[in-house]
Amino acid sequence: MAEETKNPARDIPIGLIGSMIITTVLYCLTALTLSMMQPYTSIDPNAAFALAFRDRAGWKWAQYVISLGSLKGMTTVLLVNAVGQARYVTHIARTHMIPPWFAKVSKKTGTPIHATIVMFLASAIVAFFSGLDVLANLLSISTLFIFMLVAVALLVRRYYVTGYTDIKSLRYFQAFLALILLSSGATAYYWATHDGWLGYVVTIPVWFLSTLLLAVVLPQARKPQTWGCPLVPWLPSLSILINIFLLASIDKLSFIRFAVWTHLKLIYYLFVGLHASYDVASNTVIEESCTEEGKNSNVKSEFLMQI
């Protein structure tokens, strides 16, 4: 979305943080309202608000308004996901990992028209032939896994710079990051397989000490120029812990589906996408080199003409 924003360095962080704050407040207020209308043990998970207003408040008309709002909300989420997916596909197509036809941008609207249409159709077909619980679990795994990887990538970007970070600092960083990941995974595994609390006495302090040592021992190799994630490494490390912890609540069959799809994509990337993107990168370097040589030749010609 940065290409369609006038000032992405300023507007995108404001939009993301602002929307998350508003959404979080609204979710908390709605949950508080629902729990005050009836005991939380009697909440119907299939139509919580509609039935609460109908049975508890006696407002039968409200259930239709709430149902209509829920339908509109789901439609909005689908549209937002389709917009995001189309942008992902566009950037992937620009590297030629998939046909560059998907990267075509409409001159009239400035949006990726081909990618948008294809993703809309693909999403509709998958949704029509798949169960909601299957799609929800796959989406949850994908989202949590991506969020965890983003947090890891943020730590790598802040603490490692090629040619600047020395070997000793790199080894320390790798050790601390491994401890953060292992302690987070151990915490999630213990929660999923045990009922006690004894395991947390080991895993949580290991996570805390690993993050503390990363913050104290290693200086950050890169600082953001305009805007960056605050409270590094605490916030990314906490994100890793929470996302891995939430992954432990998803059933085994969903992980199998996720693993199958991931392996298929990796096979495609290794045998097709990697070579295609490498060729594009090589051609780009050659074109930039030729352009630079052309500029130098023009400057030299102008200089000789002046002489």
C-alpha positions in Angstrom: 0.0 0.0 0.0 3.0 2.3 0.3 2.9 3.0 -3.4 -0.6 4.4 -3.1 0.2 6.6 -0.1 1.4 10.2 -0.5 3.7 10.0 2.6 4.1 6.3 3.5 6.8 6.9 6.1 4.4 9.0 8.1 0.9 7.9 7.1 1.3 4.1 7.2 2.5 3.9 10.9 -0.2 6.4 11.9 -2.9 4.4 10.1 -1.7 1.1 11.5 -1.4 2.2 15.1 -4.5 4.3 15.0 -6.7 1.6 13.5 -5.3 -1.0 16.0 -6.1 1.3 19.0 -9.6 2.0 17.8 -10.3 -1.6 17.0 -8.9 -2.8 20.4 -11.0 -0.2 22.3 -14.2 -1.2 20.4 -13.6 -4.9 20.9 -13.1 -4.4 24.7 -16.2 -2.2 24.9 -18.4 -4.8 23.1 -17.0 -7.6 25.2 -17.7 -5.6 28.3 -21.2 -4.9 27.2 -21.9 -8.5 26.3 -20.6 -9.8 29.7 -22.7 -7.2 31.5 -25.9 -8.3 29.7 -25.6 -11.9 30.8 -23.2 -14.4 32.5 -20.3 -15.2 30.3 -21.0 -19.0 30.7 -24.4 -18.5 29.0 -23.1 -16.6 25.9 -23.9 -18.4 22.7 -20.7 -18.6 20.6 -22.6 -18.8 17.3 -24.7 -15.5 17.6 -23.6 -13.9 20.9 -24.9 -10.4 20.4 -28.0 -11.2 18.4 -29.3 -13.7 21.0 -28.3 -11.5 23.9 -30.4 -8.6 22.7 -33.3 -10.9 21.8 -33.4 -13.0 24.9 -31.9 -10.7 27.6 -33.0 -7.2 26.5 -36.2 -8.3 24.7 -35.3 -6.3 21.6 -36.2 -8.8 18.8 -35.6 -6.1 16.1 -32.0 -5.6 17.3 -31.0 -9.2 16.3 -31.7 -8.3 12.7 -29.7 -5.1 12.9 -26.8 -6.9 14.5 -26.9 -9.7 12.0 -26.8 -7.2 9.2 -23.9 -5.5 10.8 -22.0 -8.8 11.2 -22.6 -9.6 7.5 -21.3 -6.2 6.5 -18.3 -6.7 8.8 -17.4 -10.0 7.2 -17.8 -8.5 3.7 -15.5 -5.7 4.7 -12.9 -8.1 6.0 -13.0 -10.1 2.8 -12.6 -6.9 0.7 -9.6 -5.8 2.8 -8.0 -9.3 2.5 -8.5 -9.3 -1.2 -6.9 -5.8 -1.5 -3.9 -6.9 0.5 -3.5 -10.2 -1.3 -3.6 -8.4 -4.7 -0.7 -6.2 -3.6 1.3 -9.2 -2.4 0.7 -10.9 -5.7 1.7 -7.8 -7.6 5.1 -7.5 -5.9 5.7 -11.2 -6.3 4.9 -11.0 -10.0 7.4 -8.1 -10.4 10.1 -10.5 -9.4 8.8 -13.0 -12.1 8.3 -15.7 -9.4 4.9 -15.8 -11.0 3.9 -14.6 -14.4 4.4 -10.8 -14.7 0.9 -10.5 -16.1 -0.3 -10.3 -12.5 1.7 -7.1 -12.0 -0.2 -5.1 -14.5 -1.5 -1.8 -12.9 -4.5 0.0 -14.3 -3.7 3.4 -15.8 -7.1 4.7 -14.8 -7.3 3.6 -11.1 -3.6 3.0 -10.4 -4.4 -0.4 -8.8 -3.3 -4.0 -9.8 -6.3 -5.0 -11.8 -5.3 -8.5 -12.9 -4.1 -9.6 -9.4 -7.3 -8.2 -7.8 -9.6 -10.1 -10.1 -7.7 -13.3 -9.8 -7.5 -13.2 -6.0 -11.2 -12.4 -5.8 -12.1 -15.4 -7.9 -9.6 -17.7 -6.1 -10.8 -16.7 -2.7 -14.4 -17.2 -3.7 -13.7 -20.7 -5.1 -11.7 -21.8 -2.1 -14.4 -20.4 0.3 -17.2 -22.2 -1.6 -15.6 -25.6 -1.4 -14.0 -25.4 2.0 -15.4 -25.5 5.6 -15.3 -22.3 7.6 -13.4 -24.0 10.5 -10.7 -25.3 8.2 -10.2 -21.9 6.6 -10.2 -20.1 9.9 -7.5 -22.4 11.4 -5.3 -22.1 8.3 -5.7 -18.3 8.3 -4.8 -18.2 12.0 -1.7 -20.4 11.6 -0.6 -18.3 8.6 -1.2 -15.0 10.3 0.5 -16.0 13.6 3.4 -17.5 11.8 3.9 -14.5 9.6 3.7 -12.1 12.6 6.3 -14.2 14.4 8.6 -14.1 11.4 8.2 -10.4 11.1 9.2 -10.0 14.8 12.3 -12.2 14.2 13.1 -10.2 11.0 12.9 -7.0 13.0 15.4 -8.2 15.5 17.7 -9.4 12.7 17.5 -6.0 11.0 18.2 -4.0 14.1 21.1 -6.1 15.4 22.8 -7.4 12.3 24.3 -5.5 9.4 26.4 -7.2 6.8 30.0 -5.9 6.9 29.4 -4.0 10.2 28.5 -6.6 12.8 31.5 -8.5 14.0 31.5 -12.3 14.4 31.4 -12.2 18.2 28.3 -10.0 18.2 26.7 -12.2 15.6 27.2 -15.3 17.7 25.8 -13.6 20.7 22.8 -12.5 18.8 22.2 -15.9 17.3 22.4 -17.4 20.8 20.0 -14.9 22.4 17.5 -15.2 19.5 17.6 -19.0 19.7 16.9 -18.9 23.4 14.0 -16.6 22.8 12.5 -18.9 20.2 13.1 -22.1 22.2 11.7 -20.7 25.5 8.7 -19.4 23.6 8.1 -22.8 22.0 8.6 -24.6 25.3 6.1 -22.3 27.0 3.5 -23.0 24.3 4.2 -26.7 24.4 3.9 -26.9 28.2 0.6 -25.0 28.0 -0.8 -27.4 25.4 0.3 -30.6 27.2 0.2 -29.8 30.9 -2.2 -28.4 33.5 0.3 -27.2 36.1 2.4 -24.1 36.3 5.8 -25.5 37.2 7.1 -25.4 33.6 6.5 -21.7 33.4 8.9 -21.1 36.2 11.7 -22.3 33.9 10.5 -21.1 30.4 9.4 -17.6 31.2 12.6 -16.6 33.1 14.7 -18.0 30.2 12.7 -15.8 27.8 13.0 -12.8 30.0 16.8 -13.2 30.6 17.4 -13.8 26.9 15.6 -10.6 26.0 17.3 -8.7 28.8 20.8 -9.9 27.7 20.0 -9.0 24.1 19.0 -5.5 25.2 22.0 -5.0 27.5 24.9 -6.8 25.9 24.4 -6.0 22.2 24.1 -2.5 20.8 21.7 -2.1 17.9 23.5 -2.0 14.6 20.8 0.0 12.7 18.6 2.8 13.8 15.4 3.7 11.9 15.7 7.1 10.2 12.0 8.1 10.1 9.9 5.8 12.2 10.6 2.5 13.8 9.3 -0.1 16.2 9.7 1.1 19.8 10.9 -0.9 22.8 13.3 -3.1 20.8 14.0 -5.9 21.6 11.2 -6.2 24.2 8.3 -5.7 21.9 9.5 -8.0 19.1 10.5 -10.6 21.7 7.1 -10.4 23.3 5.4 -10.7 19.9 7.4 -13.9 19.3 6.3 -15.3 22.6 2.6 -14.5 22.2 2.4 -15.7 18.6 4.0 -19.0 19.3 1.9 -19.4 22.4 -1.3 -18.8 20.3 -0.1 -21.3 17.7 -0.3 -24.0 20.4 -4.1 -23.6 20.6 -4.6 -24.8 17.0 -5.4 -28.4 16.2 -2.9 -30.9 14.8 -4.7 -31.4 11.5 -4.5 -27.7 10.6 -0.7 -27.8 11.1 -0.5 -30.8 8.7 -2.4 -28.8 6.1 -0.2 -25.8 6.7 2.9 -27.9 6.4 1.8 -29.5 3.1 1.0 -26.1 1.6 4.3 -24.7 2.8 6.3 -27.5 1.4 4.6 -27.2 -2.0 5.3 -23.5 -2.1 9.0 -24.1 -1.1 9.3 -26.6 -3.9 7.9 -24.2 -6.4 10.2 -21.4 -5.0 13.3 -23.5 -5.2 12.8 -24.9 -8.6 11.0 -22.0 -10.3 10.7 -18.8 -8.4 14.3 -18.6 -7.2 15.8 -18.8 -10.7 13.2 -16.4 -12.2 13.8 -13.8 -9.5 17.6 -14.2 -9.9 17.4 -13.7 -13.6 15.3 -10.5 -13.1 17.8 -9.2 -10.5 20.7 -9.9 -12.8 19.0 -8.1 -15.7 18.3 -5.2 -13.5 21.9 -4.9 -12.5 23.0 -5.0 -16.1 20.5 -2.4 -17.1 21.6 -0.1 -14.3 25.2 -0.6 -15.3 24.5 0.3 -18.9 22.5 3.3 -17.8 25.4 4.5 -15.6 27.9 4.0 -18.4 25.6 5.9 -20.8 25.4 8.8 -18.4 29.2 8.8 -18.0 29.7 8.8 -21.8 27.3 11.7 -22.2 29.1 13.7 -19.5 32.5 12.9 -21.2 31.2 14.0 -24.6 29.8 17.3 -23.3 33.2 17.9 -21.6 35.1 17.3 -24.8 32.7 19.5 -26.7 33.3 22.3 -24.3 37.1 21.9 -24.7 
